[in-house]
Amino acid sequence: MDINERKRAILAKESYNVYDLAEIVKILRSPEGCPWDKVQTHQTIRKDMLEEVYEVMEAIDCDEPAMLREELGDVLLQVLFHCDIEADRGNFDLDDAADEVCKKLIVRHPHVFGDVQADTVDKVLTNWDAIKKDEKHQESYTDTMNSVPKVFPALMRAQKLTKRASRAGVDFETTNEVISLIREKLDELQSGKSSPEEIGDLLLLCTVLARLSGVDSEELLGYECDALIKRFEQIEASGRLTDASARELYYKESDNTED
């Protein structure tokens, strides 16, 4: 089927599936396709994938099904685009990628597709980590830490790294221990030791405190950023912007004050 017949076949449809999307991508990247699409590489659209994933997260936070449907479609487009680039190089295509993830899911769920017993979430996760470590030929805990992508947001990466250190038995026993060390770092900063390394240590310890407290540091700081905007908006709307203090902006006063 020549390119014009393929175009007509696509245009004749009233609804589409994932393979139609793959076909549209192929048409766009063909010699007769779009000048922009056919010159793109993994590197030139690398950040587009990240932006689309963040937009999916925004749709989830907004609890908007229509928005989520649209953004998931955009992520799917990115997946198909990257697969088509590799198909042109003769390395793999969409079916190969699907085949690999299917096999991975089967292997990592022996309690579903095999006879392994795992009736709790903790047991499932323990098995998953052990299987993944074996698959990746990770012979040490350092190997597992090095496998955390460096391109992750720093807070996310820090929390994952400290969690993996914890699996090796290197962790604080209580949040009070972390708080005590944070106080030591703050004392050092107050004494004039405000080097980037000291501030970095403090940030890392805060992610440990978040993890031990059962919260995600990346998400938590995101919520606080939203709260910061709201507080700033309230200050500006009240006409007190020139007189507002930094403490008023950055520190939320407790609602439990006595009358």
Protein Blocks (a to p, Z undefined) as FASTA:
>chain_A
ZZklmmmmmmmpmbdcfklmmmmmmmmmmmklcfklmmpcfklmmmmmmmmmmmmmmmmm
nopaklmmmmmmmmmmmmmmmmmmmmmnopacfklmmmmmmmmmmmmmmmlmmmbdcfbf
klmmmmmmmmmmmmnopabfklmmmmpcfkbcfklmmmmmmmmmmmnopacfbfklmmmm
mmmmmmmmmnopacfklmmmmmmmmmmmmmmnopafklmmmmmmmmmmmmmmmmmmnopm
mmpcfklmmpccdfkbcZZ
